[in-house]
C-alpha cells in the first residue's frame, strides 16, 4: 500500500498517472474549453502580469485544450513550470471549476483572535528585565515558537 486512496473505500483515485508520458487517453483530467472560456482565458493571459497564478493556469489550460496529445512535460516546458504544476492545474479545473481554480486559496492566520489579543496585551506590558522596550523578535519568541517577527508587526499594525 502506497498511501494513496484507491480501490475499496475510496471515492476516486487521485494518483498522478503512472507514466508522465502516458497517451492522452490515460490522462485523468482532460481540459475541454468552450469558445467563451477560451476567449476569457486569452484575455486573462494578455492582461495579467507574467508571474500571477491565474495567468499561468490560463496558459496551461489553453495549451491543454489546443494540444491534448501533448504530455504534461511538454506543456510544462512551453509554460516554464513543472510537470506536476500542469497536472494540478488540470485537476483543479476539472474538480473545482474555472473561477474557483483561478483564485488562490487564502492561508489561515497563524494567530487567531485570542492569540492576537494576547500579543497586544504583551506588547503593552512592561518589557522583560534588561530591555527598554519590546522588540518584534522578543514578542514573537514570547508568544509562540514558530511565528515570524513580520507576522507580529502586521498584527500590531492592525491595532494602531
C-alpha positions as CSV (number, residue, x, y, z in Angstrom):
1,X,0.0,0.0,0.0
2,X,1.5,3.3,-1.0
3,X,-0.8,5.6,1.0
4,X,-3.0,6.8,-2.0
5,X,-6.7,6.4,-1.7
6,X,-7.7,3.7,-4.2
7,X,-10.0,0.7,-4.6
8,X,-12.4,-0.2,-1.8
9,X,-13.5,2.7,0.5
10,X,-12.0,5.4,-1.8
11,X,-14.4,7.7,-3.7
12,X,-11.9,8.0,-6.5
13,X,-8.2,7.6,-7.3
14,X,-6.3,10.8,-7.1
15,X,-2.9,9.4,-8.0
16,X,-1.0,11.0,-10.9
17,X,-0.7,8.8,-14.0
18,X,1.8,6.0,-13.6
19,X,3.8,7.3,-16.5
20,X,4.0,11.0,-17.2
21,X,4.4,10.0,-20.9
22,X,1.1,8.1,-20.9
23,X,-1.0,8.6,-24.0
24,X,-3.7,11.3,-23.8
25,X,-6.4,8.6,-23.3
26,X,-4.8,7.9,-19.9
27,X,-5.0,11.5,-18.7
28,X,-7.3,11.6,-15.8
29,X,-8.3,15.3,-16.0
30,X,-9.0,16.4,-19.6
31,X,-9.3,20.1,-20.4
32,X,-12.1,20.8,-22.8
33,X,-12.9,24.6,-23.1
34,X,-15.9,26.1,-24.9
35,X,-15.3,29.2,-27.1
36,X,-16.3,31.7,-24.4
37,X,-13.9,30.1,-21.9
38,X,-11.1,30.2,-24.5
39,X,-11.8,33.9,-25.2
40,X,-11.9,34.7,-21.4
41,X,-8.6,32.9,-20.8
42,X,-6.9,34.6,-23.8
43,X,-7.9,38.0,-22.4
44,X,-6.6,37.0,-19.0
45,X,-3.2,36.0,-20.4
46,X,-2.9,39.2,-22.3
47,X,-3.9,41.4,-19.3
48,X,-2.1,39.8,-16.4
49,X,1.4,40.2,-15.2
50,X,3.6,37.2,-16.1
51,X,4.0,35.5,-12.7
52,X,0.4,35.5,-11.5
53,X,-1.3,32.2,-10.7
54,X,-4.4,33.0,-12.9
55,X,-2.2,33.8,-15.9
56,X,-0.1,30.7,-15.5
57,X,-3.1,28.5,-15.1
58,X,-4.8,30.1,-18.1
59,X,-1.8,29.4,-20.3
60,X,-1.7,25.8,-19.1
61,X,-5.4,25.3,-19.8
62,X,-5.2,26.9,-23.2
63,X,-2.3,24.7,-24.2
64,X,-4.0,21.5,-22.8
65,X,-7.2,22.4,-24.8
66,X,-5.3,23.2,-28.0
67,X,-2.9,20.3,-27.8
68,X,-4.5,17.4,-26.0
69,X,-1.8,15.0,-27.2
70,X,1.0,16.9,-25.5
71,X,2.4,15.3,-22.4
72,X,2.4,17.3,-19.2
73,X,6.2,17.6,-19.5
74,X,5.9,19.2,-23.0
75,X,3.1,21.6,-21.8
76,X,5.2,22.4,-18.7
77,X,8.2,23.2,-20.8
78,X,6.2,25.6,-23.0
79,X,4.9,27.5,-20.0
80,X,8.2,27.2,-17.9
81,X,6.6,25.3,-15.0
82,X,7.0,21.8,-13.5
83,X,5.0,18.9,-15.0
84,X,3.2,18.4,-11.7
85,X,2.0,22.0,-11.9
86,X,0.4,21.2,-15.2
87,X,-1.3,18.1,-13.7
88,X,-2.5,20.1,-10.7
89,X,-3.9,22.9,-12.9
90,X,-5.8,20.4,-15.0
91,X,-7.1,18.7,-11.8
92,X,-8.2,22.0,-10.3
93,X,-10.1,23.0,-13.4
94,X,-12.0,19.7,-13.6
95,X,-12.7,19.3,-9.9
96,X,-13.3,22.9,-8.8
97,X,-14.3,24.7,-12.0
98,X,-12.6,27.6,-13.7
99,X,-13.5,30.5,-11.3
100,X,-12.5,28.6,-8.2
101,X,-9.4,27.2,-9.7
102,X,-8.2,30.7,-10.7
103,X,-8.3,32.0,-7.2
104,X,-5.6,31.4,-4.7
105,X,-6.9,29.8,-1.5
106,X,-6.2,32.1,1.5
107,X,-3.9,30.6,4.1
108,X,-5.2,30.5,7.7
109,X,-3.8,33.1,10.1
110,X,-1.0,31.9,12.4
111,X,-2.6,33.9,15.2
112,X,-6.3,33.5,16.0
113,X,-8.3,36.3,17.8
114,X,-7.2,35.1,21.3
115,X,-3.6,35.0,20.3
116,X,-3.8,38.4,18.7
117,X,-5.3,39.9,21.9
118,X,-2.6,38.2,23.9
119,X,0.0,39.7,21.6
120,X,-1.4,43.2,22.1
121,X,-1.6,42.7,25.9
122,X,2.0,41.6,25.9
123,X,3.2,44.5,23.8
124,X,1.5,47.0,26.1
125,X,3.0,45.4,29.2
126,X,6.4,46.1,30.9
127,X,9.3,44.7,28.8
128,X,11.4,41.9,30.2
129,X,14.2,42.8,32.6
130,X,17.3,44.3,30.9
131,X,15.2,45.6,28.0
132,X,13.9,49.2,27.5
133,X,11.1,48.1,25.2
134,X,9.6,45.0,23.4
135,X,11.1,44.2,20.0
136,X,9.3,42.2,17.4
137,X,11.6,39.3,17.9
138,X,11.1,39.3,21.6
139,X,7.3,39.4,21.2
140,X,7.4,36.5,18.6
141,X,9.6,34.4,20.9
142,X,7.4,35.1,23.9
143,X,4.2,34.3,22.2
144,X,4.8,31.0,20.2
145,X,7.7,29.0,18.9
146,X,7.0,29.3,15.2
147,X,6.0,32.8,14.3
148,X,8.0,35.4,12.3
149,X,8.6,38.9,13.6
150,X,6.9,40.2,10.4
151,X,3.6,38.5,11.5
152,X,3.9,40.2,14.9
153,X,4.4,43.6,13.1
154,X,1.4,43.1,10.9
155,X,-0.9,42.2,13.8
156,X,0.3,45.1,15.9
157,X,0.0,47.5,12.9
158,X,-3.7,46.5,12.5
159,X,-4.4,47.5,16.2
160,X,-3.0,51.1,15.8
